[in-house]
Amino acid sequence: METIGHKLDHPQRIYYFDELLFLPGFAKRSPRDVDVSMKLGGFSLKAPLISSPMDTVTGPELAAALALCGGFGVIHRNCTTEEAVKMVEETKKAKIPEKYNATAVKDSKGRLAVGAAVSTSDLERATALADVADLFFTDVASFHNLKVYEGTKQIIKKTGKKTVIGNLGTKAGVLYAVKELGKENIAGIRVGMGSGSICTTTDISGVGSPGPVAVEQAALALNELGLLDEIPIIVDGGIRHSRDIAFSFGLGASLAMLGNLFARAEESIGEKVMKDGKLQKAYWGMGSAEARKKRLALDRYQSSNKSVDEGIKMYVPIEGKVEEIVERIVAELRVTMGYVGAANIREMRDVTEIVVRTAKPPEFERTG
Ligand code: MZP
């Protein structure tokens, strides 16, 4: 292809969640009867939700609470190796009250399941975590990077651990990653770039792949490889509403990773702050000045002299226990699945029709 003069002729359109709409489908069952469970790395999750490995989101308290109600927590890595190992162990030590027997995600020893973020340039940390964590999640802003592939290969070779790779955002990236690492080593693919609520990567660099595009690109790649039912796509970044998760499922994802929405949980590790007369939680990006002060997760980002902030700090309202947040999201997902006529998450991909809104819905004045 010509390299000059053609890029703007047929530009690929980028879509954001807020531009999408499902057409109603043939509803054959009530929302109560749809199945929202999903498999991840051999674990069966009753809720298709994963917490972001961020130092204002996932520590042992949130990871345990989330695993109890059927989701999956991923311990962050902006800490020393010893601290990360300790957080994983603490999650595993949590008791499982009887009430959660039906939903708790457990390892082979009956303890709660938990993942750990790993740096692809820190083989020592990965080795230390391999014995304690159930799944690895590579934690890098853009996985499609020569050094990152080399590091991931070393980690997989040394630890033999099933790994969720990412983040990726293009079909080419996913095709390359699967070929390079081998499908048997990949427990899932985190997709989305520059779209997190605290992310400024796209603002400063002009590079990004927002959720809907990233999911569709990954789905195209896995479909071409015949792996769409084997390797789950995890939409990561920019999820503000349950419907954003539903749209992602419609486009081919089957799990969602949440930072902002889980930072709002009582159990998140963000500090509580009194703001505007309300108790709120501080939430910041792993590329923000706040997170970078610790200097332990700097290699998530490209900047060679590590001087560019790629994230911001914000405050989010506390919305209750993580269990309540999960219950609400799952209930809302069930509503969507009811309307579009999907019996389970896989069917979301097959039966839904997604259209693009050309205008915002009219706004009516609401009183009372
Ligand atoms: P959100 O749920 O807040 O919209 O997005 C959370 C996701 O943003 C994380 O899982 C991670 O992939 C990404 N992230 C974390 N820190 C930054 C940053 O500082 C970031 N830029 O983009």
Residues whose N, C-alpha, C, O or C-beta is under 5 A from the ligand:
A	BS01	MZP	S52 S195 G196 S197 I198 C199 T200 D236 G237 G238 I239 M257 L258 G259 N260 L261 G285 M286 G287 S288 E310 G311
